[in-house]
Amino acid sequence: MSYNAELIAKIIKEKINHDFDVALVLGSGLSGATPKMENTLTISYESLGMPSGALAGHNRCFQFGDYAGKHIVVASRIHYYEKGSIEEMRLPFEVLSALGVKTVVLTTAVGGVDPSFKSGDLMIVEDQINYSGVNPLIGIKNQWFVDMCNVYDKKLIGEVKKIAIEENFEIKSGVHMQLSGPTYETPAEVKMAEKLGASTVSMSTALDTIMCAHFKMKVLALASICNMAAGLSTEILTHEKVLEASAINQKKIGIILNKLIPKI
């Protein structure tokens, strides 16, 4: 099925006639980190003719509102593994670009690869490894060779580190690796990830960041470490446990967003 991001954005702009400063893409179980916005409006993906899905912990809708003088849109990602459709995965980011978004804050629930990490830690993504086997820019209109050297915005990273110091909580930094999913990584794959320099692994975020880079949107990514990756603990990995662990970092991410957004 073919989707028209410009048409979807046009439908939205008939209801809200202004561009947006910031987009938040919240990972599994992290929707509670959204700032308390004014002038809110929610539009479901289904009503816009977008893929809706039913993945636990993800609200398939756009939420629009204002916070600290900024126009904000909260979006739900569509994971590549859900249908194996790169067109569906990139659609929310095409819509965000068409809505005039300049900065995107990504959050993601991840497995910790760095042995010094533990469940409940929060990590700033400073670089990435796309090990999903796909690239969302293949076949895209207006294709060009995107520079990925400084894709995670250093100014935004610096602001988050200042906030963590002010609020007296620890925040990690590292490299995130995306695999395709939907299976969790094997112990051997986790060992490979560590040898390649990854600090965390998940089934999202690297592809999202590539889309943001293509549209020249600034990116900040926060990784909520919900468990140690396969082979690093005896815990059985389940999506339910990921959602439970995400609650630990919802508060931290909420504090960061409340203090960061006015500075964007």
PyRosetta script that sets phi, psi and omega in degrees:
from pyrosetta import init, pose_from_sequence

init()
pose = pose_from_sequence("MSYNAELIAKIIKEKINHDFDVALVLGSGLSGATPKMENTLTISYESLGMPSGALAGHNRCFQFGDYAGKHIVVASRIHYYEKGSIEEMRLPFEVLSALGVKTVVLTTAVGGVDPSFKSGDLMIVEDQINYSGVNPLIGIKNQWFVDMCNVYDKKLIGEVKKIAIEENFEIKSGVHMQLSGPTYETPAEVKMAEKLGASTVSMSTALDTIMCAHFKMKVLALASICNMAAGLSTEILTHEKVLEASAINQKKIGIILNKLIPKI")
pose.set_psi(1, 139.2)
pose.set_omega(1, -179.2)
pose.set_phi(2, -99.7)
pose.set_psi(2, 140.9)
pose.set_omega(2, -178.6)
pose.set_phi(3, -120.5)
pose.set_psi(3, 147.8)
pose.set_omega(3, -179.2)
pose.set_phi(4, -116.7)
pose.set_psi(4, 98.0)
pose.set_omega(4, -176.6)
pose.set_phi(5, -63.3)
pose.set_psi(5, -36.8)
pose.set_omega(5, 179.9)
pose.set_phi(6, -63.7)
pose.set_psi(6, -39.4)
pose.set_omega(6, 179.2)
pose.set_phi(7, -67.9)
pose.set_psi(7, -41.1)
pose.set_omega(7, 177.7)
pose.set_phi(8, -61.6)
pose.set_psi(8, -44.0)
pose.set_omega(8, 178.6)
pose.set_phi(9, -63.6)
pose.set_psi(9, -36.7)
pose.set_omega(9, 178.7)
pose.set_phi(10, -63.1)
pose.set_psi(10, -40.7)
pose.set_omega(10, 178.3)
pose.set_phi(11, -62.7)
pose.set_psi(11, -42.0)
pose.set_omega(11, 179.3)
pose.set_phi(12, -64.7)
pose.set_psi(12, -42.4)
pose.set_omega(12, -176.9)
pose.set_phi(13, -69.3)
pose.set_psi(13, -17.4)
pose.set_omega(13, 173.2)
pose.set_phi(14, -69.1)
pose.set_psi(14, -22.4)
pose.set_omega(14, 179.1)
pose.set_phi(15, -99.3)
pose.set_psi(15, -33.4)
pose.set_omega(15, -179.3)
pose.set_phi(16, -134.0)
pose.set_psi(16, 106.4)
pose.set_omega(16, -171.7)
pose.set_phi(17, -97.2)
pose.set_psi(17, 61.5)
pose.set_omega(17, 170.9)
pose.set_phi(18, -156.3)
pose.set_psi(18, 159.7)
pose.set_omega(18, 175.4)
pose.set_phi(19, -75.8)
pose.set_psi(19, 170.5)
pose.set_omega(19, -178.1)
pose.set_phi(20, -119.2)
pose.set_psi(20, 141.4)
pose.set_omega(20, -177.3)
pose.set_phi(21, -82.8)
pose.set_psi(21, -41.6)
pose.set_omega(21, -170.8)
pose.set_phi(22, -136.9)
pose.set_psi(22, 138.7)
pose.set_omega(22, 170.4)
pose.set_phi(23, -115.0)
pose.set_psi(23, 137.8)
pose.set_omega(23, 174.8)
pose.set_phi(24, -113.0)
pose.set_psi(24, 127.4)
pose.set_omega(24, 175.2)
pose.set_phi(25, -116.8)
pose.set_psi(25, 106.8)
pose.set_omega(25, -169.8)
pose.set_phi(26, -98.8)
pose.set_psi(26, 131.9)
pose.set_omega(26, -176.2)
pose.set_phi(27, -78.2)
pose.set_psi(27, -174.7)
pose.set_omega(27, -175.3)
pose.set_phi(28, -54.5)
pose.set_psi(28, 121.4)
pose.set_omega(28, 175.8)
pose.set_phi(29, 73.7)
pose.set_psi(29, 12.3)
pose.set_omega(29, -175.0)
pose.set_phi(30, -111.2)
pose.set_psi(30, 11.2)
pose.set_omega(30, -176.4)
pose.set_phi(31, -63.8)
pose.set_psi(31, -23.3)
pose.set_omega(31, 179.6)
pose.set_phi(32, -70.3)
pose.set_psi(32, -6.3)
pose.set_omega(32, 178.9)
pose.set_phi(33, -82.6)
pose.set_psi(33, -5.3)
pose.set_omega(33, -178.9)
pose.set_phi(34, -62.4)
pose.set_psi(34, 131.6)
pose.set_omega(34, 176.2)
pose.set_phi(35, -60.5)
pose.set_psi(35, 157.2)
pose.set_omega(35, 177.4)
pose.set_phi(36, -77.7)
pose.set_psi(36, 101.8)
pose.set_omega(36, -172.9)
pose.set_phi(37, -92.5)
pose.set_psi(37, 157.2)
pose.set_omega(37, 173.1)
pose.set_phi(38, -105.7)
pose.set_psi(38, 165.1)
pose.set_omega(38, 177.6)
pose.set_phi(39, 52.9)
pose.set_psi(39, 47.6)
pose.set_omega(39, -172.4)
pose.set_phi(40, -82.0)
pose.set_psi(40, 150.1)
pose.set_omega(40, 174.4)
pose.set_phi(41, -148.4)
pose.set_psi(41, 134.0)
pose.set_omega(41, 178.3)
pose.set_phi(42, -115.3)
pose.set_psi(42, 130.8)
pose.set_omega(42, 177.9)
pose.set_phi(43, -127.2)
pose.set_psi(43, 121.2)
pose.set_omega(43, -177.6)
pose.set_phi(44, -72.3)
pose.set_psi(44, 149.4)
pose.set_omega(44, 174.9)
pose.set_phi(45, -59.5)
pose.set_psi(45, -40.3)
pose.set_omega(45, -177.4)
pose.set_phi(46, -58.3)
pose.set_psi(46, -42.3)
pose.set_omega(46, -178.7)
pose.set_phi(47, -67.7)
pose.set_psi(47, -19.8)
pose.set_omega(47, 179.1)
pose.set_phi(48, -95.6)
pose.set_psi(48, 2.6)
pose.set_omega(48, -178.6)
pose.set_phi(49, 77.7)
pose.set_psi(49, 18.5)
pose.set_omega(49, 178.6)
pose.set_phi(50, -95.1)
pose.set_psi(50, 160.4)
pose.set_omega(50, 176.0)
pose.set_phi(51, -59.7)
pose.set_psi(51, 132.6)
pose.set_omega(51, -176.0)
pose.set_phi(52, -100.0)
pose.set_psi(52, -52.3)
pose.set_omega(52, 177.8)
pose.set_phi(53, 66.0)
pose.set_psi(53, 179.8)
pose.set_omega(53, -177.8)
pose.set_phi(54, -150.2)
pose.set_psi(54, 39.8)
pose.set_omega(54, -178.5)
pose.set_phi(55, -74.5)
pose.set_psi(55, 128.5)
pose.set_omega(55, -178.2)
pose.set_phi(56, -58.8)
pose.set_psi(56, 137.1)
pose.set_omega(56, 177.9)
pose.set_phi(57, 88.2)
pose.set_psi(57, 1.8)
pose.set_omega(57, -179.5)
pose.set_phi(58, -128.7)
pose.set_psi(58, 124.0)
pose.set_omega(58, 177.0)
pose.set_phi(59, -92.7)
pose.set_psi(59, 112.7)
pose.set_omega(59, -175.7)
pose.set_phi(60, -81.8)
pose.set_psi(60, 80.6)
pose.set_omega(60, -179.8)
pose.set_phi(61, -162.4)
pose.set_psi(61, 166.0)
pose.set_omega(61, 166.1)
pose.set_phi(62, -100.6)
pose.set_psi(62, 132.6)
pose.set_omega(62, 172.8)
pose.set_phi(63, -114.6)
pose.set_psi(63, 124.4)
pose.set_omega(63, -177.5)
pose.set_phi(64, -111.4)
pose.set_psi(64, 145.8)
pose.set_omega(64, 177.6)
pose.set_phi(65, -178.0)
pose.set_psi(65, 178.9)
pose.set_omega(65, -179.7)
pose.set_phi(66, -118.4)
pose.set_psi(66, 140.5)
pose.set_omega(66, 175.5)
pose.set_phi(67, -148.9)
pose.set_psi(67, 128.0)
pose.set_omega(67, 177.1)
pose.set_phi(68, 52.7)
pose.set_psi(68, 39.1)
pose.set_omega(68, 177.7)
pose.set_phi(69, 78.5)
pose.set_psi(69, 7.3)
pose.set_omega(69, -179.8)
pose.set_phi(70, -111.5)
pose.set_psi(70, 140.9)
pose.set_omega(70, 173.2)
pose.set_phi(71, -85.8)
pose.set_psi(71, 123.5)
pose.set_omega(71, -171.6)
pose.set_phi(72, -122.1)
pose.set_psi(72, 143.4)
pose.set_omega(72, 169.5)
pose.set_phi(73, -126.5)
pose.set_psi(73, 129.9)
pose.set_omega(73, 175.9)
pose.set_phi(74, -103.4)
pose.set_psi(74, 125.1)
pose.set_omega(74, -175.7)
pose.set_phi(75, -122.1)
pose.set_psi(75, 156.7)
pose.set_omega(75, 176.0)
pose.set_phi(76, -106.4)
pose.set_psi(76, 129.9)
pose.set_omega(76, 178.4)
pose.set_phi(77, -73.4)
pose.set_psi(77, 154.4)
pose.set_omega(77, 171.5)
pose.set_phi(78, -111.7)
pose.set_psi(78, 114.4)
pose.set_omega(78, -174.4)
pose.set_phi(79, -74.9)
pose.set_psi(79, 142.5)
pose.set_omega(79, 178.1)
pose.set_phi(80, -57.6)
pose.set_psi(80, -37.9)
pose.set_omega(80, -174.8)
pose.set_phi(81, -68.5)
pose.set_psi(81, -17.1)
pose.set_omega(81, -174.4)
pose.set_phi(82, -62.1)
pose.set_psi(82, -44.8)
pose.set_omega(82, 177.9)
pose.set_phi(83, -131.5)
pose.set_psi(83, -1.4)
pose.set_omega(83, -174.8)
pose.set_phi(84, 71.6)
pose.set_psi(84, 24.5)
pose.set_omega(84, -177.6)
pose.set_phi(85, -108.1)
pose.set_psi(85, 110.5)
pose.set_omega(85, 177.6)
pose.set_phi(86, -71.3)
pose.set_psi(86, -27.7)
pose.set_omega(86, 177.8)
pose.set_phi(87, -64.0)
pose.set_psi(87, -42.1)
pose.set_omega(87, 178.7)
pose.set_phi(88, -69.4)
pose.set_psi(88, -38.4)
pose.set_omega(88, -179.4)
pose.set_phi(89, -60.8)
pose.set_psi(89, -40.6)
pose.set_omega(89, -174.1)
pose.set_phi(90, -85.1)
pose.set_psi(90, -11.9)
pose.set_omega(90, -173.9)
pose.set_phi(91, -57.7)
pose.set_psi(91, -49.1)
pose.set_omega(91, -179.7)
pose.set_phi(92, -57.1)
pose.set_psi(92, -34.3)
pose.set_omega(92, -178.7)
pose.set_phi(93, -75.5)
pose.set_psi(93, -32.0)
pose.set_omega(93, 173.5)
pose.set_phi(94, -65.1)
pose.set_psi(94, -39.2)
pose.set_omega(94, 178.6)
pose.set_phi(95, -67.3)
pose.set_psi(95, -43.8)
pose.set_omega(95, 179.4)
pose.set_phi(96, -59.0)
pose.set_psi(96, -42.4)
pose.set_omega(96, 178.1)
pose.set_phi(97, -63.2)
pose.set_psi(97, -41.8)
pose.set_omega(97, -179.8)
pose.set_phi(98, -67.0)
pose.set_psi(98, -22.1)
pose.set_omega(98, 177.4)
pose.set_phi(99, -86.7)
pose.set_psi(99, 1.2)
pose.set_omega(99, 175.5)
pose.set_phi(100, 86.4)
pose.set_psi(100, 14.0)
pose.set_omega(100, -179.5)
pose.set_phi(101, -63.1)
pose.set_psi(101, 135.4)
pose.set_omega(101, -179.5)
pose.set_phi(102, -108.5)
pose.set_psi(102, -25.1)
pose.set_omega(102, -177.3)
pose.set_phi(103, -133.8)
pose.set_psi(103, 134.9)
pose.set_omega(103, 179.4)
pose.set_phi(104, -123.2)
pose.set_psi(104, 128.5)
pose.set_omega(104, 172.9)
pose.set_phi(105, -106.0)
pose.set_psi(105, 115.6)
pose.set_omega(105, 178.7)
pose.set_phi(106, -98.8)
pose.set_psi(106, 138.1)
pose.set_omega(106, 168.7)
pose.set_phi(107, -125.4)
pose.set_psi(107, 150.3)
pose.set_omega(107, -176.5)
pose.set_phi(108, -151.1)
pose.set_psi(108, 142.1)
pose.set_omega(108, 174.0)
pose.set_phi(109, -87.5)
pose.set_psi(109, 128.4)
pose.set_omega(109, -170.7)
pose.set_phi(110, -133.8)
pose.set_psi(110, 166.1)
pose.set_omega(110, 169.0)
pose.set_phi(111, -98.7)
pose.set_psi(111, 139.1)
pose.set_omega(111, 179.6)
pose.set_phi(112, -81.3)
pose.set_psi(112, 130.4)
pose.set_omega(112, 176.5)
pose.set_phi(113, -103.8)
pose.set_psi(113, -40.0)
pose.set_omega(113, 176.6)
pose.set_phi(114, -61.3)
pose.set_psi(114, 120.8)
pose.set_omega(114, -175.9)
pose.set_phi(115, -63.4)
pose.set_psi(115, -14.8)
pose.set_omega(115, 178.3)
pose.set_phi(116, -82.7)
pose.set_psi(116, -9.7)
pose.set_omega(116, -179.8)
pose.set_phi(117, -82.8)
pose.set_psi(117, 161.9)
pose.set_omega(117, 175.1)
pose.set_phi(118, -144.6)
pose.set_psi(118, 161.5)
pose.set_omega(118, 177.4)
pose.set_phi(119, -58.1)
pose.set_psi(119, 132.8)
pose.set_omega(119, -177.3)
pose.set_phi(120, 99.5)
pose.set_psi(120, -9.1)
pose.set_omega(120, 174.3)
pose.set_phi(121, -73.1)
pose.set_psi(121, 157.3)
pose.set_omega(121, 176.7)
pose.set_phi(122, -123.4)
pose.set_psi(122, 133.8)
pose.set_omega(122, -176.0)
pose.set_phi(123, -125.1)
pose.set_psi(123, 135.4)
pose.set_omega(123, 169.1)
pose.set_phi(124, -83.1)
pose.set_psi(124, 128.0)
pose.set_omega(124, 176.8)
pose.set_phi(125, -80.6)
pose.set_psi(125, 120.8)
pose.set_omega(125, -179.9)
pose.set_phi(126, -105.7)
pose.set_psi(126, -16.6)
pose.set_omega(126, 176.3)
pose.set_phi(127, -162.3)
pose.set_psi(127, 171.2)
pose.set_omega(127, -176.1)
pose.set_phi(128, -143.5)
pose.set_psi(128, 160.7)
pose.set_omega(128, 171.5)
pose.set_phi(129, -126.2)
pose.set_psi(129, 116.0)
pose.set_omega(129, 176.5)
pose.set_phi(130, -87.6)
pose.set_psi(130, 100.3)
pose.set_omega(130, -179.9)
pose.set_phi(131, -112.2)
pose.set_psi(131, 25.5)
pose.set_omega(131, -177.2)
pose.set_phi(132, -78.6)
pose.set_psi(132, -19.5)
pose.set_omega(132, -177.6)
pose.set_phi(133, 90.7)
pose.set_psi(133, -0.8)
pose.set_omega(133, 179.2)
pose.set_phi(134, -135.4)
pose.set_psi(134, 163.3)
pose.set_omega(134, 173.6)
pose.set_phi(135, -135.0)
pose.set_psi(135, 124.2)
pose.set_omega(135, -174.2)
pose.set_phi(136, -68.5)
pose.set_psi(136, -9.9)
pose.set_omega(136, -179.1)
pose.set_phi(137, -88.4)
pose.set_psi(137, -6.5)
pose.set_omega(137, 176.9)
pose.set_phi(138, -66.4)
pose.set_psi(138, 120.5)
pose.set_omega(138, 178.1)
pose.set_phi(139, 83.6)
pose.set_psi(139, 2.4)
pose.set_omega(139, -177.8)
pose.set_phi(140, -76.1)
pose.set_psi(140, 152.6)
pose.set_omega(140, 176.1)
pose.set_phi(141, -68.7)
pose.set_psi(141, 152.2)
pose.set_omega(141, 179.1)
pose.set_phi(142, 54.7)
pose.set_psi(142, 43.7)
pose.set_omega(142, -177.4)
pose.set_phi(143, -67.5)
pose.set_psi(143, 140.0)
pose.set_omega(143, 174.9)
pose.set_phi(144, -150.7)
pose.set_psi(144, 167.4)
pose.set_omega(144, -175.9)
pose.set_phi(145, -87.4)
pose.set_psi(145, 105.0)
pose.set_omega(145, -171.1)
pose.set_phi(146, -82.3)
pose.set_psi(146, 129.9)
pose.set_omega(146, 175.4)
pose.set_phi(147, -76.2)
pose.set_psi(147, 121.4)
pose.set_omega(147, -177.5)
pose.set_phi(148, -109.1)
pose.set_psi(148, 14.1)
pose.set_omega(148, -174.6)
pose.set_phi(149, -67.1)
pose.set_psi(149, -39.7)
pose.set_omega(149, -176.6)
pose.set_phi(150, -129.3)
pose.set_psi(150, 48.3)
pose.set_omega(150, -172.4)
pose.set_phi(151, -71.5)
pose.set_psi(151, -28.6)
pose.set_omega(151, 176.7)
pose.set_phi(152, -91.3)
pose.set_psi(152, 118.8)
pose.set_omega(152, -168.5)
pose.set_phi(153, -65.1)
pose.set_psi(153, 120.4)
pose.set_omega(153, -175.2)
pose.set_phi(154, -67.8)
pose.set_psi(154, -34.2)
pose.set_omega(154, 179.3)
pose.set_phi(155, -65.4)
pose.set_psi(155, -44.3)
pose.set_omega(155, 178.5)
pose.set_phi(156, -63.8)
pose.set_psi(156, -40.8)
pose.set_omega(156, 177.5)
pose.set_phi(157, -60.2)
pose.set_psi(157, -43.7)
pose.set_omega(157, 179.4)
pose.set_phi(158, -62.0)
pose.set_psi(158, -40.1)
pose.set_omega(158, 179.0)
pose.set_phi(159, -64.2)
pose.set_psi(159, -40.1)
pose.set_omega(159, 179.5)
pose.set_phi(160, -65.8)
pose.set_psi(160, -39.9)
pose.set_omega(160, 178.3)
pose.set_phi(161, -63.4)
pose.set_psi(161, -38.8)
pose.set_omega(161, 177.1)
pose.set_phi(162, -63.4)
pose.set_psi(162, -43.0)
pose.set_omega(162, -179.8)
pose.set_phi(163, -62.4)
pose.set_psi(163, -41.9)
pose.set_omega(163, 179.4)
pose.set_phi(164, -61.0)
pose.set_psi(164, -39.8)
pose.set_omega(164, 177.9)
pose.set_phi(165, -66.1)
pose.set_psi(165, -45.2)
pose.set_omega(165, 180.0)
pose.set_phi(166, -60.7)
pose.set_psi(166, -38.0)
pose.set_omega(166, -176.3)
pose.set_phi(167, -92.0)
pose.set_psi(167, -1.5)
pose.set_omega(167, 175.2)
pose.set_phi(168, 61.2)
pose.set_psi(168, 43.7)
pose.set_omega(168, 168.6)
pose.set_phi(169, -129.0)
pose.set_psi(169, 150.0)
pose.set_omega(169, -176.1)
pose.set_phi(170, -78.8)
pose.set_psi(170, 141.4)
pose.set_omega(170, 174.0)
pose.set_phi(171, -135.5)
pose.set_psi(171, 133.7)
pose.set_omega(171, -178.9)
pose.set_phi(172, -89.3)
pose.set_psi(172, 169.0)
pose.set_omega(172, 172.7)
pose.set_phi(173, -136.2)
pose.set_psi(173, 148.2)
pose.set_omega(173, 178.5)
pose.set_phi(174, 176.9)
pose.set_psi(174, -168.3)
pose.set_omega(174, -176.6)
pose.set_phi(175, -105.4)
pose.set_psi(175, 132.3)
pose.set_omega(175, 179.3)
pose.set_phi(176, -104.9)
pose.set_psi(176, 136.8)
pose.set_omega(176, 176.2)
pose.set_phi(177, -114.1)
pose.set_psi(177, 131.4)
pose.set_omega(177, 173.6)
pose.set_phi(178, -104.8)
pose.set_psi(178, 126.9)
pose.set_omega(178, 166.9)
pose.set_phi(179, -104.9)
pose.set_psi(179, 171.4)
pose.set_omega(179, -171.3)
pose.set_phi(180, -76.2)
pose.set_psi(180, -30.4)
pose.set_omega(180, -169.5)
pose.set_phi(181, 68.5)
pose.set_psi(181, -174.2)
pose.set_omega(181, 5.8)
pose.set_phi(182, -86.5)
pose.set_psi(182, 0.0)
pose.set_omega(182, 174.0)
pose.set_phi(183, -77.0)
pose.set_psi(183, 149.9)
pose.set_omega(183, 169.8)
pose.set_phi(184, -68.9)
pose.set_psi(184, 161.6)
pose.set_omega(184, -176.5)
pose.set_phi(185, -69.6)
pose.set_psi(185, 147.6)
pose.set_omega(185, 174.1)
pose.set_phi(186, -79.0)
pose.set_psi(186, 160.6)
pose.set_omega(186, 175.1)
pose.set_phi(187, -54.4)
pose.set_psi(187, -37.3)
pose.set_omega(187, 179.2)
pose.set_phi(188, -66.4)
pose.set_psi(188, -39.5)
pose.set_omega(188, 178.6)
pose.set_phi(189, -66.7)
pose.set_psi(189, -34.9)
pose.set_omega(189, 177.5)
pose.set_phi(190, -66.9)
pose.set_psi(190, -40.4)
pose.set_omega(190, 175.9)
pose.set_phi(191, -61.4)
pose.set_psi(191, -41.4)
pose.set_omega(191, 177.1)
pose.set_phi(192, -60.5)
pose.set_psi(192, -45.8)
pose.set_omega(192, -179.4)
pose.set_phi(193, -58.4)
pose.set_psi(193, -42.6)
pose.set_omega(193, 179.6)
pose.set_phi(194, -64.4)
pose.set_psi(194, -41.8)
pose.set_omega(194, -179.9)
pose.set_phi(195, -65.7)
pose.set_psi(195, -29.7)
pose.set_omega(195, 179.3)
pose.set_phi(196, -82.7)
pose.set_psi(196, -4.4)
pose.set_omega(196, 175.4)
pose.set_phi(197, 100.6)
pose.set_psi(197, 10.4)
pose.set_omega(197, 179.7)
pose.set_phi(198, -79.6)
pose.set_psi(198, 143.4)
pose.set_omega(198, 175.1)
pose.set_phi(199, -99.4)
pose.set_psi(199, -28.9)
pose.set_omega(199, -179.4)
pose.set_phi(200, -142.4)
pose.set_psi(200, 161.2)
pose.set_omega(200, 176.3)
pose.set_phi(201, -136.0)
pose.set_psi(201, 149.1)
pose.set_omega(201, 171.5)
pose.set_phi(202, -162.3)
pose.set_psi(202, -171.8)
pose.set_omega(202, -177.2)
pose.set_phi(203, -107.8)
pose.set_psi(203, 20.8)
pose.set_omega(203, -179.3)
pose.set_phi(204, -154.4)
pose.set_psi(204, -175.5)
pose.set_omega(204, 168.7)
pose.set_phi(205, 90.6)
pose.set_psi(205, -47.4)
pose.set_omega(205, 179.6)
pose.set_phi(206, -63.4)
pose.set_psi(206, -43.6)
pose.set_omega(206, 178.9)
pose.set_phi(207, -67.0)
pose.set_psi(207, -39.1)
pose.set_omega(207, 176.7)
pose.set_phi(208, -58.3)
pose.set_psi(208, -45.4)
pose.set_omega(208, -177.3)
pose.set_phi(209, -64.8)
pose.set_psi(209, -37.1)
pose.set_omega(209, 176.9)
pose.set_phi(210, -61.2)
pose.set_psi(210, -42.2)
pose.set_omega(210, 178.2)
pose.set_phi(211, -63.2)
pose.set_psi(211, -43.2)
pose.set_omega(211, 178.9)
pose.set_phi(212, -61.9)
pose.set_psi(212, -41.8)
pose.set_omega(212, 179.3)
pose.set_phi(213, -63.0)
pose.set_psi(213, -40.4)
pose.set_omega(213, 178.9)
pose.set_phi(214, -58.9)
pose.set_psi(214, -40.5)
pose.set_omega(214, -178.4)
pose.set_phi(215, -90.4)
pose.set_psi(215, 7.8)
pose.set_omega(215, 177.5)
pose.set_phi(216, 58.5)
pose.set_psi(216, 38.4)
pose.set_omega(216, 174.0)
pose.set_phi(217, -95.6)
pose.set_psi(217, 134.6)
pose.set_omega(217, 176.9)
pose.set_phi(218, -65.4)
pose.set_psi(218, 145.3)
pose.set_omega(218, -175.5)
pose.set_phi(219, -127.7)
pose.set_psi(219, 134.7)
pose.set_omega(219, 165.3)
pose.set_phi(220, -125.4)
pose.set_psi(220, 134.6)
pose.set_omega(220, 178.7)
pose.set_phi(221, -128.2)
pose.set_psi(221, 130.2)
pose.set_omega(221, 178.2)
pose.set_phi(222, -117.4)
pose.set_psi(222, 125.8)
pose.set_omega(222, -177.0)
pose.set_phi(223, -106.9)
pose.set_psi(223, 119.6)
pose.set_omega(223, 178.4)
pose.set_phi(224, -91.4)
pose.set_psi(224, 113.4)
pose.set_omega(224, -175.6)
pose.set_phi(225, -82.2)
pose.set_psi(225, 108.7)
pose.set_omega(225, -172.7)
pose.set_phi(226, -97.1)
pose.set_psi(226, -17.9)
pose.set_omega(226, 179.5)
pose.set_phi(227, -167.0)
pose.set_psi(227, 161.8)
pose.set_omega(227, 169.9)
pose.set_phi(228, -81.2)
pose.set_psi(228, 138.0)
pose.set_omega(228, -174.9)
pose.set_phi(229, -63.0)
pose.set_psi(229, 165.0)
pose.set_omega(229, -173.5)
pose.set_phi(230, -52.2)
pose.set_psi(230, 133.7)
pose.set_omega(230, 178.3)
pose.set_phi(231, 92.1)
pose.set_psi(231, -13.4)
pose.set_omega(231, -179.6)
pose.set_phi(232, -99.3)
pose.set_psi(232, -6.0)
pose.set_omega(232, 173.6)
pose.set_phi(233, -153.6)
pose.set_psi(233, 171.8)
pose.set_omega(233, 179.1)
pose.set_phi(234, -92.0)
pose.set_psi(234, 1.5)
pose.set_omega(234, -176.8)
pose.set_phi(235, -69.4)
pose.set_psi(235, 136.8)
pose.set_omega(235, 173.8)
pose.set_phi(236, -79.2)
pose.set_psi(236, 127.9)
pose.set_omega(236, -175.4)
pose.set_phi(237, -84.8)
pose.set_psi(237, 124.9)
pose.set_omega(237, 175.5)
pose.set_phi(238, -139.2)
pose.set_psi(238, 156.1)
pose.set_omega(238, 179.6)
pose.set_phi(239, -67.3)
pose.set_psi(239, -33.1)
pose.set_omega(239, 179.2)
pose.set_phi(240, -61.7)
pose.set_psi(240, -41.7)
pose.set_omega(240, 179.2)
pose.set_phi(241, -68.5)
pose.set_psi(241, -33.4)
pose.set_omega(241, 175.9)
pose.set_phi(242, -61.8)
pose.set_psi(242, -44.5)
pose.set_omega(242, -179.8)
pose.set_phi(243, -63.4)
pose.set_psi(243, -39.6)
pose.set_omega(243, 178.5)
pose.set_phi(244, -63.4)
pose.set_psi(244, -44.3)
pose.set_omega(244, -177.8)
pose.set_phi(245, -69.1)
pose.set_psi(245, -30.1)
pose.set_omega(245, -179.7)
pose.set_phi(246, -60.6)
pose.set_psi(246, -29.6)
pose.set_omega(246, -178.5)
pose.set_phi(247, -59.8)
pose.set_psi(247, -28.4)
pose.set_omega(247, -179.9)
pose.set_phi(248, -62.6)
pose.set_psi(248, -39.8)
pose.set_omega(248, -175.1)
pose.set_phi(249, -94.2)
pose.set_psi(249, -8.1)
pose.set_omega(249, 178.6)
pose.set_phi(250, -55.9)
pose.set_psi(250, -43.1)
pose.set_omega(250, -177.8)
pose.set_phi(251, -65.2)
pose.set_psi(251, -45.5)
pose.set_omega(251, 179.5)
pose.set_phi(252, -60.6)
pose.set_psi(252, -47.2)
pose.set_omega(252, -178.8)
pose.set_phi(253, -64.3)
pose.set_psi(253, -38.7)
pose.set_omega(253, 177.1)
pose.set_phi(254, -59.9)
pose.set_psi(254, -43.4)
pose.set_omega(254, 177.7)
pose.set_phi(255, -61.5)
pose.set_psi(255, -44.9)
pose.set_omega(255, 180.0)
pose.set_phi(256, -60.1)
pose.set_psi(256, -47.6)
pose.set_omega(256, -177.9)
pose.set_phi(257, -64.8)
pose.set_psi(257, -41.0)
pose.set_omega(257, -180.0)
pose.set_phi(258, -60.1)
pose.set_psi(258, -36.7)
pose.set_omega(258, -177.3)
pose.set_phi(259, -91.4)
pose.set_psi(259, -25.8)
pose.set_omega(259, -176.8)
pose.set_phi(260, -81.2)
pose.set_psi(260, -43.9)
pose.set_omega(260, -172.6)
pose.set_phi(261, -54.9)
pose.set_psi(261, -42.3)
pose.set_omega(261, 178.6)
pose.set_phi(262, -61.0)
pose.set_psi(262, -20.9)
pose.set_omega(262, -177.4)
pose.set_phi(263, -91.2)
pose.set_psi(263, -8.6)
pose.set_omega(263, -177.0)
pose.set_phi(264, -79.3)
pose.dump_pdb("model.pdb")
